[in-house]
Amino acid sequence: MSEIQTLLDERQIVRRLSRFARVLDRKKWSELSDVFAHNLTFNYGLGEEIGIDALERNMRRYLDRCGPTQHLIGSMIVDIDGDHATSRAYVQARHQRQDDPVGAIFDSTGEYVDRWLRQAEGWRIVRRDALWFLHAGDPDVISADSAGLG
């Protein structure tokens, strides 16, 4: 594979990670398939789950409960190996209480470790592990049980 193709692949993966943040913040659940394979496996800290429908349920469980969010994804490292890739990216997620623009917030920081596969429609995540480092603020902003997601 040429260096140019490797750079183009890396750029597409970085753009898809950025797109994921915007999908979450706009709560455009139907666009999750722009980033994830339909048969992905994932673990957001609550155990292994399979499929894009399970991913959407997981996202909605927390983010439909809160108001505005901002997911910042950065410090990305992408390694390309033919039609497979691995990325590691830090995530910082801010969540605000619904209908309370000056109210409580809940922050999560961690890292997304993703495995990618080149598909006909482009690169898609086939495996995600979310590793949470820190939570701060009021966990009731996203959930009455504060076990999970950022």
N, C-alpha and C positions, 0 to 999 in steps of 0.2 A: 504494500500500500504506500502511496506517495506521501511525502510530508504535507503537501497541500491538502490531500484528502483527509489526512489525520487532523489537520487544523480545522477544516470544514466540519468534520464530525464533532470535534470538541466544541466548536461554536454552536452547533445545533443542540447539543446536550445542555450547554450552559443556558441557551435561550429557553429550552424546555423547562429547566429548573426555575428560571425567572417567570415563565408563564404559569407554572404551578402556583407560585406565590399569589399571582393576580387572580387565578381561578378561585383560590381560597378566599381572598379578600373581597371578591365580588360575589362569592357564593354561587358560582356558575357551575353547578355540579355536573351538568351534561358535558362539560369540557374536560373533565378528568381524563377522558380517553385520548385527549391530545398529548398527554404526558405518559400515561400508564397503559400497559398491555391489559387486555380484558381478563387474562388468566394470571395476573400477578399474584405473588405472595408478599405479605408484609407483616411487620410487627411494630406497632407504635407504643409498645411497652405494656400491652395488655394480653399478649400471647399472639401466636401465629394465626393469621387469617388469610383467606384465599378469595380472589376475584374482585373486579372493579365495583360490583354492587356492594360487597362488604366494605370496601374502602369508602364509598360514598356514605354508607350508613355510619361508619366511624367518624367521618368528617362532620356530618350533619348532627351527630349526637352532641357534639361540643359547640360547633360554630353556629348552628341555627339557634342555639340558646343565648348567645351573646350578641352584642351590638357590633360596631365597627372593629375590624382587626387590621393589623399590618404585619405581614410575614416578610422578613428580610432574610435572604439567602445569599451567603457570600463565602469568601475564602475557599472557593471551589477548586478541587483537584480532580482532573479527569484523565483516566488512562484508557486508551483505545487499543483493542486487540482484535483486528479484523472486524467481524460483525458483532463483537461483544465489547462492552466497556464497563468500567467501574467508576463511580464518582463518589466523592466525599465532600459535603458542603455543610458549613455551619448554618444554623437557623436561629433566628430570634423572632419570637412571635408575641405581639402585644394584642390583648383582647380587652375590650371595654364593655362595661355593663350595658345591657340593652336599655334603650330609652333614657339614658342618664349620661349626657355628654360631659359632665364634670365628675362623674362618679367613679366607683372602684375600677381598677384594672387588674389584670392577671398577665404576667409575663412568663414565657417559657424559653429556655435556651438549650440548644443541643446540636446534634449533628445527624444529617441524613446520609446513610450509606446505601447507595443504590447500585444495582446491577442492571445494565441496559442491554437491549438486543435491537439490532438494526432490522426493521420490518419493512414491508412494502410501502407503508405510509410514513416511514422515517423511524428514528430512534424512539423506543418506548422503555419505560422502567418495567422490569419483570420481577424485581425483588427490591423491597425497601425495608431497612431497619432504621428506626428512629431511636437515637440514643440521647436521653434527656440528661442534662447536666445540672440544671438549676430551674426552680420555679419560685416566683416571688409575687406577692400581692394576694388578692382575694380569690381563691379557687372557685368560689360559688359563682363567679362571673361566667365560667364555662360549664360548670357542672356541680350538682349537689354532692356527688362523689368525686373527689378531686384526684382520682387515680391516674389520669392519663395524658391527654393530648395537648400539643402546643400548636 
